[in-house]
Amino acid sequence: MALLGKLKIKESRYTEVLKRAKRNGLCHTYFSLNGDRYTGEWKDGRRHGTGAQEFKKSRTMYEGEWKQNTRDGYGVLSKRLPSSEEYQIVYKGTWRNDLRNGFGTNIYSSSSRYDGEWFMNERCGWGRMYYENGDVYEGQWMDDKPHGQGTLFLKDGNSYKGFMKAGKKHGHGRFFYKNLDQVYEGFWQNDTPVCGMLCQNKWKTTPSLESSLIPAMMLRHAQRSSEAHTGTIPVQEKKE
């Protein structure tokens, strides 16, 4: 019994040492061996709460919410500009298990971005995509491609409103020829019209990007997430 008592005492002391060794609360900046560094909140030795991490290899920085060592909640991912100390935002929105998940905006270039829903790092749900060539698509997405009902606004003024499949016009849809004031209505297969009719535009209007804004529910969700991420992180550096 005496030996058992000694073992319990040693075990409790060892457990206490481990607890003290684990970081908890707001800590200084810690450097990893690979050059990454993190400043923010910890829980049981894991990044948990609000914090900022710089990734040396990818030259990116994440500022936002963490859960059990993964990006989870609202956060902003930025990429360091070449030959500069400045960062440019790449994505701002919600995350889950280190992946884009929920509502967010991804900026691909100065003239190309996506606003909408994400699932497991892919565009999925409702979203609007501004393409580099000036085209705009808004509607349903799946597997990172336009899929379902949507509207495609082409740079030349023409537009398509109907069904999409894996990024192509597929199913029933209307193609509006703006300059000719005509519309083709019928069925499509892999971006090719297969059965339909070309006639004058009896609707006298064409789809408008301004008339189909981001759903109000999604805007409210994005605003709440952004407002929740208002904490500041004091930067104090300390090498591990």
C-alpha positions in Angstrom: 0.0 0.0 0.0 2.9 2.3 0.8 4.4 1.7 -2.6 1.1 2.4 -4.3 0.8 5.6 -2.4 4.3 6.7 -3.6 3.4 5.9 -7.2 0.2 8.0 -6.9 2.2 10.9 -5.5 4.8 10.7 -8.3 2.1 10.3 -10.9 0.2 13.4 -9.7 3.4 15.4 -9.6 4.2 14.3 -13.2 0.7 15.3 -14.3 1.1 18.7 -12.6 4.4 19.3 -14.4 2.8 18.4 -17.8 -0.1 20.8 -17.1 2.3 23.6 -16.3 4.3 22.9 -19.4 1.3 23.3 -21.6 0.6 26.8 -22.9 -2.8 28.3 -21.8 -4.3 31.7 -22.4 -2.6 34.5 -24.4 1.1 33.8 -24.9 4.0 35.5 -26.6 5.1 34.7 -30.1 6.4 31.2 -30.5 8.7 30.1 -33.3 8.6 26.6 -34.8 11.7 24.9 -36.1 10.4 25.3 -39.7 10.3 29.0 -39.3 6.6 29.4 -38.7 5.5 31.7 -35.8 2.2 32.0 -33.9 1.0 34.8 -31.6 -2.3 34.3 -29.8 -4.3 32.2 -27.5 -3.6 28.6 -26.4 -5.5 25.8 -24.6 -3.7 22.8 -23.3 -0.7 23.4 -25.5 -2.8 23.9 -28.7 -3.7 27.0 -30.7 -7.2 27.7 -29.5 -9.1 31.0 -29.5 -7.9 34.0 -31.5 -4.4 34.1 -33.0 -2.2 34.9 -35.9 0.2 32.5 -37.6 2.8 33.2 -40.3 3.7 30.3 -42.5 7.3 30.7 -43.8 7.2 28.2 -46.6 4.0 29.4 -48.3 4.7 33.0 -47.4 1.1 33.3 -46.0 -0.4 34.6 -42.8 -3.7 33.6 -41.1 -5.4 35.9 -38.6 -8.5 34.6 -36.9 -10.1 31.9 -34.8 -8.6 28.5 -34.0 -10.0 25.3 -32.5 -7.7 22.5 -31.2 -4.8 23.6 -33.4 -6.8 24.1 -36.6 -8.3 27.2 -38.3 -11.9 27.1 -37.3 -14.4 30.0 -37.3 -13.9 33.4 -38.9 -10.4 34.2 -40.3 -8.4 36.0 -42.9 -5.7 34.4 -45.1 -3.1 36.7 -46.7 -0.1 36.2 -48.9 3.1 38.1 -48.7 3.9 40.1 -51.8 7.1 39.4 -53.7 10.1 41.4 -52.5 8.0 43.2 -49.9 6.9 43.0 -46.2 3.3 43.7 -47.1 0.5 41.1 -47.3 -2.4 40.9 -49.7 -5.7 39.3 -48.6 -6.4 36.0 -50.4 -9.5 34.8 -48.4 -11.7 36.1 -45.7 -14.6 34.1 -44.3 -15.3 31.1 -42.2 -13.2 28.0 -41.8 -13.7 24.5 -40.4 -11.0 21.9 -39.7 -8.3 24.0 -41.5 -10.5 24.3 -44.7 -12.6 27.1 -46.2 -16.1 26.1 -45.1 -19.2 28.3 -44.9 -19.4 31.8 -46.4 -16.4 33.6 -47.6 -14.6 35.7 -50.3 -11.6 34.3 -52.2 -9.6 36.9 -54.2 -7.7 35.3 -57.1 -6.4 38.5 -58.7 -7.2 42.2 -58.9 -10.1 41.4 -61.4 -11.1 37.9 -60.3 -12.9 36.8 -57.0 -15.5 34.5 -55.6 -18.2 35.5 -53.1 -20.3 32.7 -51.7 -20.5 29.4 -49.9 -17.7 26.9 -49.5 -17.5 23.2 -48.4 -14.3 21.4 -47.7 -12.2 24.0 -49.5 -14.4 24.0 -52.6 -17.0 26.4 -53.9 -20.3 24.7 -53.1 -23.8 26.1 -52.6 -24.6 29.6 -53.7 -21.9 31.9 -55.0 -20.9 34.7 -57.4 -17.7 34.4 -59.5 -16.0 37.3 -61.2 -13.7 35.9 -63.9 -10.5 37.3 -65.2 -12.0 37.8 -68.7 -14.9 39.9 -67.5 -17.6 37.2 -67.3 -19.6 36.8 -64.2 -21.5 33.7 -63.0 -23.9 33.6 -60.0 -25.9 30.7 -58.9 -25.4 27.2 -57.6 -22.0 25.4 -57.3 -20.9 21.9 -56.6 -17.4 20.3 -56.6 -15.9 23.8 -57.2 -17.8 24.3 -60.5 -21.1 26.0 -61.5 -23.7 23.2 -61.1 -27.5 23.6 -60.8 -29.5 26.8 -61.5 -27.5 29.9 -62.3 -27.0 33.0 -64.5 -23.9 33.6 -66.7 -23.2 37.2 -67.7 -20.8 37.4 -70.6 -18.4 40.3 -71.2 -20.0 41.0 -74.6 -23.4 41.7 -73.0 -25.0 38.3 -73.8 -26.2 36.2 -71.0 -27.5 32.7 -70.1 -30.0 31.8 -67.5 -30.7 28.2 -66.8 -29.1 24.9 -65.6 -25.4 24.1 -65.4 -23.6 20.9 -65.0 -19.9 20.6 -64.0 -19.3 24.2 -65.3 -21.2 23.9 -68.6 -24.6 24.8 -69.8 -26.6 21.6 -69.5 -30.4 21.2 -69.3 -33.1 23.8 -69.9 -32.0 27.4 -70.3 -32.4 30.7 -72.1 -29.5 32.4 -73.9 -30.1 36.2 -74.4 -28.5 37.9 -77.4 -28.4 41.5 -76.3 -27.6 43.3 -79.6 -30.0 41.2 -81.6 -32.8 41.4 -79.0 -33.3 37.7 -79.5 -33.4 34.7 -77.1 -32.7 31.0 -77.6 -34.8 28.9 -75.3 -34.4 25.1 -75.2 -32.2 22.3 -74.0 -28.4 22.3 -73.8 -25.8 19.5 -73.6 -22.2 20.2 -72.6 -22.4 23.9 -73.6 -24.1 23.0 -77.0 -27.8 23.8 -77.8 -29.5 20.6 -78.9 -33.2 21.3 -79.0 -34.9 24.7 -78.8 -36.2 27.8 -80.6 -34.7 31.2 -81.5 -37.2 34.0 -81.3 -37.6 37.7 -80.4 -37.1 38.5 -76.7 -40.7 38.5 -75.5 -39.5 39.4 -72.0 -38.0 42.7 -73.3 -35.4 42.5 -70.6 -32.2 40.5 -70.0 -30.9 39.1 -66.7 -29.4 41.8 -64.5 -26.5 41.3 -62.1 -27.8 44.2 -60.0 -31.2 42.6 -59.5 -29.8 39.4 -58.0 -27.6 40.4 -55.0 -26.1 38.1 -52.4 -28.9 36.6 -50.3 -29.6 38.7 -47.3 -29.3 35.7 -44.9 -25.8 35.1 -46.1 -24.8 38.7 -45.7 -26.1 38.8 -42.2 -24.1 35.6 -41.4 -20.9 37.1 -42.9 -21.4 40.3 -41.0 -21.9 38.6 -37.7 -18.8 36.5 -38.2 -16.8 39.6 -39.1 -18.1 41.5 -36.1 -17.2 38.6 -33.8 -13.6 38.8 -35.0 -12.7 42.1 -33.4 -10.1 41.1 -30.8 -6.6 42.4 -31.1 -3.5 40.4 -30.5 -0.5 42.0 -28.8 2.7 41.1 -30.5 5.5 40.0 -28.1 8.2 37.9 -29.5 9.9 35.1 -27.6 11.8 32.2 -29.1 11.0 28.8 -27.9 
